[in-house]
């Protein structure tokens, strides 16, 4: 197996967790390279449901799991997740979990300011997960974040906390919010610093260890349409998600990323605000939400649902040079009589094969659809391509034709074994 990057091709929640877990057996290591605990991966194995947010999905199979330098880590949330997953029978230790020691921390002040700023936005809310990930990324590029490696040396830490609070208290004064004392932050950091230290590994050592692996999987969180540079800005997350981020966030060189697998859900969902040209606000949208159990893993919010949008997906494919796709949740479409795929947009009578970045045009988008007959028979749990109904095969062929990518895996249910390997 080659070193493989797993990239979501929509607005997240494509079912990456299941595919990563399904493939993890073939890899020695699984690396998270971006995002933070805003991500949510649900994995069902042997009747148990695991909900992961920061931990790489490889932990379930006891693979060497890395939280790379591109991730921001909320330590309180991480230890909470570790406790829950250990109660579910998975052992986490420094033998199977390494966190790059230059990772920037998400603190309570980030969670607070995320919520405060979101509340101030009124009708223009981004719909963030309010996990503080956005503000933590801002502090990272503002060069005032606190990293794991800062925690053990008191004089360094004092200086870092002062710099962080200089900025945050100025911001909070401007927003009429009470200032935060350095004591509060020190208490918070002291409560986690020894616990997190045992997992902290210099990025250089992680790179050396990954180089010795036969096959490494790079596990993306969110999806390409939430990429801060190329997504539906400003309704995006705060990190880069596309292929370019894999090397930056994984502590390794780009020549060590050999292959990309794009994860595509058979229809589209999004949580939070922002454009969604193929959104269905009718009974079919409701059907997809219920049938697909489309509720956010992290926030519990209902996901917005709609038809597959090949305009957006084609862009996502290009950004990460994706040639192979894992198609998920095909079974959710089983009962539909008609299924549509959006193949272009019409805006003011002009046809677009990409999403224009001008926000003022978004409300004028009219999706151009191709319509297909549904298969109206259960595909749940099918394990072989030959057992899929003809109309489902036609739908898959159409996706391949429109994307010029090959569907190599088809997921027909939430369980690990409910999967078809095409190639
Ligand atoms: P943030 O990443 O919490 O700042 O949220 C920014 C946007 O990204 C919001 O619309 C969130 O709903 C969305 N988002 C963040 N993480 C995920 C995810 O893992 N899946 C789906 N949407 C996400």
Boltz pocket constraint, residues with backbone or C-beta under 6 A from the ligand:
constraints:
  - pocket:
      binder: B
      contacts: [[A, 11], [A, 12], [A, 13], [A, 38], [A, 39], [A, 40], [A, 126], [A, 127], [A, 128], [A, 129], [A, 130], [A, 131], [A, 132], [A, 133], [A, 134], [A, 221], [A, 222], [A, 223], [A, 226], [A, 235], [A, 236], [A, 237], [A, 238], [A, 271], [A, 272], [A, 273]]
      max_distance: 6.0
